[in-house]
Amino acid sequence: MKFKLKSFLKKYENHISSGMLIGGFILDNFSLRGLDVWWDDVILITYLLVAGICIICINLYDSGKIKTLLFTKAQPWFLFVMQFVLGACFSASFVFYSRSATLSASWPFLLVILAYLLGNEFFKKHYIRFSAQLGAYFMAIYSFCILVMPILLKKIGDWVFVLSGVVSLCLISLFIYILHFINIKEVKKSKKTLAYIIGAIFITTNILYFTNIIPPAPLSLKEIGLYTSVKKNTDGTYTLSGGQNNSISSFFNSTEIFHLNGEKPVYLFSSIFSPAKLDTQVVHVWYNYDDDLGKWEDVGHIKLSIFGGRGDGYRTYSVKEALFAGLWRVDIETESGQIIGRKTFRITNDL
């Protein structure tokens, strides 16, 4: 029975691994609620700890410090488990970042995370290499720090992002320092390669952030819609009329037709999730597409405060009057310019 099981696993290893990757991604998408939920934090920290332990065990074996029969037999499993938990980290990161993004603005960063997720599966043999292990591990740590630091500090912004990078570099440096005592020969041999890999990941991530491509996690858009009337009731609810609302289908930023009768104002109503005690400001930036110039023209910035803790998101809206027929867009941004959501619409005047 044991021989048959080993034979089956060897024969169908790639299919099983791919199935676990897809299944894990689906499970993360439905089970992970948010990084302000302590259990989700525990899961991700556990993934990182297990990956680190596996890397340590691999290097203990490679350096010859432990050569027991049991440890030798367990060696192939260390690589498999490390690959699995790093894949889970990248899968969870993709889920959290995609919830905080509009595809048209943040697809390059989501593509990077997806590439790491798929690369973790298809290039797992490279994890035998010391530098590949540490490069993937640093990326997992960095992604986690970017997600969790705003929740710990109850702030978002450039300095929080920079601090996330500094913390990530300190953690990976500490980990390499520990490995120095375990496998000094490999650490010395790979020092220059590690510096290039970690430096490239760090610089690329910062470029993506300061060009406003990284999604503004942990903020996420729960609802967005256009209306001709928005009224806040005494019980805190809103009465919306004269339009339609869209859920996260706006992730794909489809253009909708908005029929405007006469000269009524247009309201952009949004509901944005923010973790408890994380209070910040967002900006509704209104654009009109100038057909003659062939570009979007900025026609107004409206700053709005949001307060964290409401499961369905904090509701707020902006209003513009005297909108004319044509192509319009409203970007919901952080104060630093990261795009939380976007609504593109074409106004037709039905008199």
BAZA-278784 format. One record per residue (C-alpha): residue in one letter; x, y, z. Coordinates in steps of 0.1 Angstrom, whole numbers, padded with zeros to 4 digits, always signed. Layout:
aXYZ
...
//
This chain:
m+0000+0000+0000
k+0029+0024+0009
f+0046+0016-0024
k+0014+0022-0044
l+0009+0056-0026
k+0044+0067-0034
s+0041+0056-0070
f+0008+0074-0074
l+0022+0106-0058
k+0052+0105-0081
k+0032+0098-0112
y+0006+0125-0106
e+0027+0150-0087
n+0022+0179-0111
h-0015+0174-0114
i-0019+0171-0076
s+0002+0202-0071
s-0017+0222-0097
g-0050+0211-0082
m-0039+0222-0047
l-0029+0256-0062
i-0062+0262-0078
g-0081+0248-0048
g-0061+0269-0024
f-0068+0300-0044
i-0105+0293-0045
l-0105+0286-0007
d-0086+0318+0000
n-0110+0338-0020
f-0140+0326-0001
s-0125+0321+0034
l-0103+0351+0039
r-0124+0379+0052
g-0099+0407+0057
l-0066+0415+0074
d-0085+0433+0102
v-0098+0398+0112
w-0073+0383+0136
w-0077+0348+0123
d-0066+0358+0088
d-0035+0374+0102
v-0027+0342+0122
i-0031+0321+0090
l-0007+0343+0070
i+0019+0345+0098
t+0017+0308+0102
y+0024+0304+0064
l+0055+0326+0068
l+0068+0308+0099
v+0064+0274+0083
a+0081+0286+0051
g+0110+0299+0072
i+0113+0267+0092
c+0114+0247+0060
i+0142+0269+0046
i+0162+0264+0078
c+0156+0226+0077
i+0167+0225+0040
n+0199+0243+0049
l+0206+0222+0080
y+0206+0192+0057
d+0226+0208+0029
s+0253+0220+0053
g+0256+0185+0068
k+0247+0196+0103
i+0219+0170+0106
k+0222+0137+0087
t+0199+0114+0106
l+0179+0088+0086
l+0146+0104+0096
f+0158+0139+0086
t+0171+0126+0052
k+0137+0110+0044
a+0119+0141+0054
q+0141+0163+0032
p+0119+0162+0000
w+0089+0172+0021
f+0106+0203+0033
l+0108+0216-0003
f+0072+0206-0010
v+0058+0222+0021
m+0078+0254+0016
q+0065+0256-0020
f+0030+0250-0008
v+0029+0276+0020
l+0046+0302-0002
g+0020+0296-0029
a-0006+0301-0002
c+0010+0334+0008
f+0010+0346-0028
s-0026+0334-0033
a-0038+0353-0002
s-0019+0384-0013
f-0035+0383-0047
v-0069+0379-0031
f-0065+0409-0008
y-0049+0431-0034
s-0075+0423-0061
r-0102+0433-0036
s-0086+0467-0033
a-0081+0474-0070
t-0097+0485-0102
l-0082+0463-0129
s-0077+0491-0154
a-0053+0509-0129
s-0037+0482-0109
w-0033+0453-0134
p+0005+0455-0136
f+0010+0449-0098
l-0017+0422-0098
l+0002+0406-0127
v+0034+0406-0107
i+0017+0388-0077
l+0000+0364-0101
a+0034+0357-0118
y+0048+0349-0084
l+0019+0327-0076
l+0022+0307-0109
g+0060+0308-0109
n+0059+0293-0074
e+0041+0263-0090
f+0058+0259-0124
f+0094+0267-0113
k+0094+0249-0079
k+0125+0229-0089
h+0145+0262-0086
y+0137+0263-0049
i+0166+0239-0045
r+0187+0270-0050
f+0194+0291-0019
s+0189+0324-0036
a+0156+0314-0051
q+0143+0303-0017
l+0153+0336-0001
g+0140+0357-0030
a+0105+0341-0029
y+0105+0344+0009
f+0114+0381+0009
m+0086+0387-0016
a+0061+0369+0007
i+0073+0389+0037
y+0072+0422+0018
s+0037+0416+0005
f+0024+0408+0040
c+0041+0439+0056
i+0025+0462+0030
l-0009+0447+0038
v-0007+0446+0076
m+0013+0477+0085
p-0016+0502+0078
i-0038+0481+0101
l-0012+0480+0129
l-0005+0518+0127
k-0041+0528+0118
k-0027+0549+0090
i-0021+0548+0053
g+0002+0568+0032
d+0037+0570+0018
w+0056+0569+0051
v+0036+0538+0061
f+0046+0521+0028
v+0083+0530+0032
l+0082+0517+0068
s+0068+0484+0054
g+0098+0481+0032
v+0122+0489+0060
v+0106+0463+0083
s+0107+0437+0054
l+0144+0443+0048
c+0151+0440+0085
l+0132+0407+0088
i+0150+0392+0058
s+0184+0404+0070
l+0177+0388+0104
f+0167+0356+0087
i+0199+0356+0065
y+0219+0363+0097
i+0204+0331+0113
l+0211+0311+0082
h+0247+0324+0083
f+0252+0301+0114
i+0235+0272+0097
n+0250+0272+0062
i+0278+0298+0061
k+0293+0285+0029
e+0260+0290+0009
v+0253+0324+0025
k+0288+0336+0015
k+0286+0321-0020
s+0251+0336-0027
k+0257+0370-0010
k+0259+0390-0043
t+0231+0372-0060
l+0208+0377-0029
a+0216+0414-0029
y+0206+0417-0066
i+0174+0397-0061
i+0162+0414-0030
g+0173+0448-0043
a+0154+0442-0076
i+0122+0432-0057
f+0125+0462-0033
i+0131+0488-0061
t+0104+0474-0084
t+0078+0474-0057
n+0086+0510-0048
i+0084+0520-0084
l+0050+0504-0087
y+0038+0521-0055
f+0050+0556-0063
t+0035+0554-0098
n+0002+0545-0080
i+0000+0510-0095
i+0000+0491-0062
p-0037+0487-0049
p-0044+0507-0017
a-0050+0477+0006
p-0065+0474+0031
l-0091+0498+0016
s-0116+0482-0007
l-0146+0493-0027
k-0178+0475-0017
e-0203+0495-0039
i-0203+0523-0064
g-0231+0539-0083
l-0245+0569-0102
y-0277+0586-0091
t-0296+0619-0097
s-0306+0620-0060
v-0289+0609-0028
k-0305+0617+0006
k-0293+0607+0041
n-0321+0596+0064
t-0322+0603+0101
d-0316+0566+0109
g-0283+0567+0090
t-0296+0549+0058
y-0295+0565+0024
t-0323+0569-0002
l-0309+0566-0037
s-0329+0574-0068
g-0326+0580-0105
g-0298+0556-0113
q-0281+0522-0108
n-0255+0509-0085
n-0228+0483-0093
s-0209+0460-0069
i-0174+0450-0076
s-0181+0443-0112
s-0167+0478-0115
f-0133+0460-0110
f-0134+0456-0147
n-0143+0492-0153
s-0171+0487-0179
t-0186+0519-0193
e-0223+0523-0186
i-0249+0546-0203
f-0264+0572-0179
h-0296+0588-0190
l-0299+0624-0177
n-0332+0642-0179
g-0328+0680-0180
e-0301+0696-0159
k-0302+0674-0128
p-0271+0669-0107
v-0252+0636-0108
y-0242+0619-0076
l-0214+0594-0074
f-0222+0572-0043
s-0196+0548-0030
s-0192+0525-0001
i-0155+0518+0009
f-0144+0493+0035
s-0117+0503+0059
p-0105+0483+0089
a-0117+0494+0124
k-0100+0525+0137
l-0084+0533+0104
d-0099+0567+0095
t-0086+0585+0064
q-0097+0606+0035
v-0105+0597-0001
v-0108+0619-0031
h-0135+0617-0059
v-0117+0630-0090
w-0141+0638-0118
y-0129+0637-0154
n-0145+0645-0188
y-0130+0631-0220
d-0122+0658-0245
d-0127+0644-0280
d-0108+0673-0296
l-0077+0669-0274
g-0080+0631-0272
k-0075+0630-0234
w-0092+0631-0200
e-0096+0665-0185
d-0097+0669-0147
v-0128+0689-0138
g-0128+0686-0100
h-0114+0670-0068
i-0138+0664-0039
k-0122+0652-0006
l-0143+0630+0017
s-0136+0614+0051
i-0142+0577+0057
f-0143+0558+0090
g-0134+0522+0094
g-0152+0493+0110
r-0184+0490+0090
g-0185+0456+0073
d-0203+0468+0043
g-0181+0499+0040
y-0184+0535+0049
r-0209+0553+0027
t-0203+0586+0012
y-0209+0606-0021
s-0199+0635-0042
v-0221+0656-0065
k-0215+0675-0098
e-0239+0698-0115
a-0243+0709-0151
l-0228+0678-0166
f-0233+0676-0204
a-0235+0647-0229
g-0202+0629-0233
l-0178+0604-0218
w-0171+0609-0180
r-0151+0591-0153
v-0148+0593-0116
d-0117+0579-0098
i-0119+0572-0061
e-0084+0577-0048
t-0064+0578-0017
e-0048+0612-0008
s-0015+0598-0023
g-0032+0590-0056
q-0038+0552-0053
i-0070+0542-0071
i-0096+0524-0050
g-0123+0523-0076
r-0133+0539-0109
k-0167+0545-0126
t-0167+0553-0163
f-0200+0564-0179
r-0214+0581-0209
i-0241+0607-0204
t-0269+0611-0228
n-0294+0639-0224
d-0330+0628-0228
l-0350+0660-0229
//
